[in-house]
């Protein structure tokens, strides 16, 4: 039983994805952002901030998942619940880290989103947030809530725009943090009320991006559709249909791939990951622990304004409804772009769709102007992958979109 009392809130198998195969000594540089102060010979001093540890010693806490009932203890949550979760997650992470079009493995999609949702909840930061969210102070009750709410974030993430970005051309690779499912919202500064202590901006705030490194050189970036269609509004406003407890539809063809990150972009992403860590970050090389040394001081909202985490809107389709026919007399089903069904208020809101049509095209034009004809993400349309670079005529047509629709950037929509 004792082996199950040493609880890795970032699993060892996941940590090992951040140790490149060429590294002979399988250890991390493990940075404590809040080293303890200890007394020695009547003097106080801080413990060493950087440790050289292997994965088995990192990101763990004794009895984090151990339930207690009087003098009796239970390790079943670690042994059976997390054991099954981690075992099913490995092939899902491999699949998406190596994802290529055309492919659509629905079971692996469900395994990945479930794992990400649980990973966000299972860390010390996540458990503290869950305790506050559910108003439970008893540890056993919080652990029970984790199992009940294990898919809390899945529906919202399902309806996001998915982008898989690649850091293989960058000398710097992704940081590993003690809260690997990181969220960024340009309106929520690290010192703001949204981000204090264990808190994170809600994923259903329209301007929130979710970042999840799949391995040392691949990262999944999820962006709310409402933000990709209208990135000029209030990032702290709820996206349409923010209810997390409902079914949702996912379209594999809209996953954006082939985005190659520059060194500066990887450093900026690592800076965000470090800023949103709870206490620890780790890397295979020591220099990667300090992205701020290379990028300098940055305004938090600047990352959003520069569209660091945005999918390429030119590789997105604009649709308002999805209609599913089940065949053989079993009827059909319909959703709008935000998962609302025909009988729900706000379903296929014509005013919102019209407004987003204008702002989305303005954004496509601005993106083309900022980044040129080469795409920063490719989706799969008309049975083929998008072209990596737009020809001159197509690029100019995108530039015209900004001029035509620019005025709509400054109009609000209730």
N, C-alpha and C positions, 0 to 999 in steps of 0.2 A: 504493500500500500504506500510506503514512504516515497517511492519513485513518482507516484501520482500527486504528491503534495508539493513538488517543485514545478510550479505552473508557469509555462512560457506563454505570455500574452501576445508575443510575436513568435509564432512557431519556429522551431529550429530549421525545418525543411524550407520555410520561406526565407529565413535569414540567409541560408546557404546560396540562395539565388543571387545574392549580392557579393559573393566572393568569386571573382573571375577565375576560370579554370587554370589560368597560367600562374596564379598565386600559389606558391609552394607552402607557405606557412598559413594554414587555414584559420586565421585570426582577424578580428576587427580592431580598428582603432575606435574605442567606445568612449564617447564624450558625455560626461555628466554636466548638464547645463546648470545644475543647482547643487554643487558638491557640499556634503555635510561639513559642519565645523566641529572639530573634536578638541578635547583638552589633552595636553601632553606636557608633563613637567611644569604644570602651573600655567602653561601658555596655550592659547587657542590658535588653531590653524585649520585651513581648509584641506580636506582630502584631495588627493590627486584628481584632476578633472578628466584626464585622458588615461584610459586603461587599455591594455593589450589583451583582449579576451577572445576565446572561441565562442561559437554560437551557443553552446550549451550553458554558458555563464551569462549571456546577455539577455536582456528583456525578459526577466523572470522574477517571480515573487512567490515566496513560499505561502501556501494555503490561500492563494488568491481565489481559487475556485472550490475550496474545501468547505462543505456544508457541515454545520455543527448542530447537534440536537442533544443538549445537555452534555454528558460525558462521551457521547457517541459521535464519531465523525464519519463523513461519507466523501469519497473521492470519485463518485460515479460521474459527476459532470465532466471532470477532466478525462477520465478513462473512456467513457462511452459516448458522451455528447460531442466533446471536442475531438475525440479520436476519429469519429465518423466524419465530422465536418472537414477536418484536415485531409483525411484520406481521399475524399471525393473532390477536394479543391485542387489538388496537384495537377491532374490532367486538364482541368479547366484553365488554369493559369498558363500551362504549356500551350494549349490550343490558341488562346488569344495572344500570347506573346509571339506566336508564329503565324498569326492569322493572315490568310490570303483569300482574295475573292476568286471564284465564287465558292462560298462555303456557308453552311447554316446548320450547326449542331446545337439544336435547341436544348438538349439536356445539359450540355456543357455551359451554355449561357445561364441556365437556372442555377447550376452549381457555383458559377463565378459570382453572380449577384448575391446569392445567399451567403457565400463565404465573405464577401466584402461587407455585407451588412453586419454579420456576426463579428468580423474583425474590428469594425468601428465601435461595436458595443463592448468587446471583451477586454480592452486595455484598461489600466487604472483610470485614465482620462475618460474613457467611454463609460465605465461602470459608475464613476462619480456623476457623470451627466445623466445616466439612466436613473440613478437613485433620486436625483433632483426632479427629473421629468416625471417619474412615477410616484414621487412623494413617499418613498419607502426608505426607511433607515436600517431595517434589519437586513443583514447581508444575505441570509437565505432567501428572503423575498426578492431582493435585487437579482440574485442568480436565477430565480424562477422567472422573473420578468424578462431576463435576457432570452431565455428559451421561448417564452411566449411571443416575444416581439422580434424574433430572429430575422424576419423579413421586412422590418420596419422601413427600410430605405429602397426596397427593390422596385416598387412600382414607379417611383419618381425617376430612378436611374434608368429604368427601361425606356422611358419616354424622352430621355436626353439624347443629344447628338453625341455619338461616340467617335473618339479619335484615338488612334494608337500611334504614338510618336516614338521615334528611334534615336537613340543617343550614340549609336555605334561609331559615328564619325567624329565624335567629341572625345577629347582626351579625358575629360571629367565625366564620371558616370553618376547615377542617381544615388542620393543619400537614402539610408534606411533609418526610419524614426520609430519611436515607441508608440506612435499612433499612425500606422501606415496609410490609412484612408484619410487623406488630407483634404480639407476644404479651403477654398479661397473665394472671398468676395471683396471686390475692390472698395466697397463701402464700409467694410468691417475691419478697421485697423487693429493691429495686435493688442493695443491698449484700450480698445473700446469695450463697452459693456458686452457686446456679442462674443468677445474672445477672452474674457477674463477667466482665470483659473482653468477649470475643466470645460468651459463652454466653447462651442463652435457655432458659426453661423448655420442656420438651418439650410438643408439642401434644397428645400422648396422655395427659398428666396430666389427670385428670378435671376439675379446676378451671381449666384453661387456656382462655382466649378468644383467638381470632385476629381482629385488626382489619386491614382493608385499605381505605383510602380509594379510591373509584372515580373521584372527581374532587373538586374543592374543596368541594362541598356534599353529597356522598353517600358513605356508608361502609358496607362490608359487615362484619358482626360474626358470627363463627362460634362457637358454644357447644357443647361436648360434650353429647350427649344425656344421659349419665349425670349430669352436673352440673345440667342443667335439671330432671331428675327428682328429684334428691336434692342440693340445694345446701347441706345442713347437715353434710355429711361432711368428710373430709380432702381438701383440694384437690390434695394431692401424691400421692394414690393413682392408679395407672394405671386408665384407663377399661377396661371389659370389651373383650377382643379388641383389644389395642393394636398388633397386627402391621400395619405399614404396607404390606406387599407382598402385596396381594390385591385381588380385585374388590370393589366396593361398589355399593349401590343408592341412587339419589337421587330424591326426590319433590318436584317443582316446586310442587305445591299447598301444601306446608308452608313455603315461603319467606314470612317475615313482612315486610310492607310497611307503609307509612303511619305509621311512627313519626317524629314531628316532635321534634327535639331542641331543648331550651332552650339559651340562651346558657351557662348554668352547666354543662350537660352537655357541650357542645362544648369548653369550656375544660378540663374534667376529662379528656376524651379526648385533647386536645392535650397535656395534662400527661403522660399515660401515653406518648404517642408520643415526646415529647421525652426523657423519662427512659430510654426504651429505644433511643434513637438511639445510634449508634456515635461519631459526631463532628460531624455537620452536620444542621441543620434549615433549612428555608426557608419563606418566606411572602410573599404579595404586599404585606402591610403589616407594618411593623416591630413594632407592638404585639403581634401574634399570636405572635411568637417567645418571648414571656414569659408564658405562661398562669399561671405561679405568682404573678405580680404581682397577679392578680385573685382567685385561689382560695385563696391563702395556703398554708401548710404543711398537708399532708394525710397522714394515716396511709395507707400503701399499701393495706392490706387494707380500708380504709373504702370504696373504690370498689366492691369486690366485695360488701361487706356491704349497701351501698345499692342493689345490683342495677343499677348503671349500665349494664352490658353485657348484661344478661339479656334473652332473648326473653320475651314475655308468655306465661306457661304456660296462660292461658285460651284462647289461640289455637293450642295444640298438641293433637294427638290422641295417645292412648296405645295403641300397638299392640305386639304381641309377635312377630308373624311376618309375613313377606311371601312369598306363594306366586305364582310366575310360571308361566303356561302358555304354551308356545310354539306350540301348535296343529299340526294336520296330522301327528299322530303323533310329534312331535319331543320329547315329554316335558315335564317341568316342573322347576322349581328352587325352592328355599326358602332363606330367610335369616331369622334372628331380627333384633331391633332393632339389634343390634351387629355384624351382618354375619357371624355364625357359621352354618355349615351343619349339617344334621342329624347328621352323623357326627363333628362336632367337640365336644370336652369343653366343657360350659357352654352348649350350644345350648338356647335357650328355657328358661333356668333358672327353674323355677317359684318357688323361694324368693325369688330376686332380683326377679322380676316382681311378686310379691305385695308385697314390701317397697317397691319403687319405686311401685307403685300407691298405697300409703298416703302416702308422702312427697310424691309428685307432687300429690296432692289437697291435702295440707297446704300446699304451696307455692302452689297456685292460690288458696287462701283467704287466705294471708298477703299475696300480691300484690294481691288485691282490696282488702284492708284498707289497705294502704300507699298505693295509687295511685288508689283509687276506681273507679267503674264504667267509666270511659273506658279503652279498650284502648290498650296501648303497642306494638301490632303486630297486623296482621291477616293471616290465612292464608285459603286458598280451600277451603271445605268445602261439600259438598252442592251443588256447581255454583254457588256464590255466595261473595262475599267476606264475611267476618265483619262483624257490626255494629260500628261504631266505638265504641258505648257500650252497655253492658248495661242492660236495664230494671231497675227496682227489685227485682222478684221474682227475676230471674236473678242480680243482684248479691248479694242476700241469701243465695241458695243457695250462692254461692261463699264468702261469709263463714262460713256454717255448716260448710263443708268444713274450715276451719282448726280450728274447735272440735272437730269430730269426729275429725280425724286428727292433731291437734297432738302427741300423745304419741309418734308415730312419728318426729318430728324428732330425738329424742334417743336413738334406738336405732341401734346400729351394724349393719352387714351385711358379713359376710366374703365 
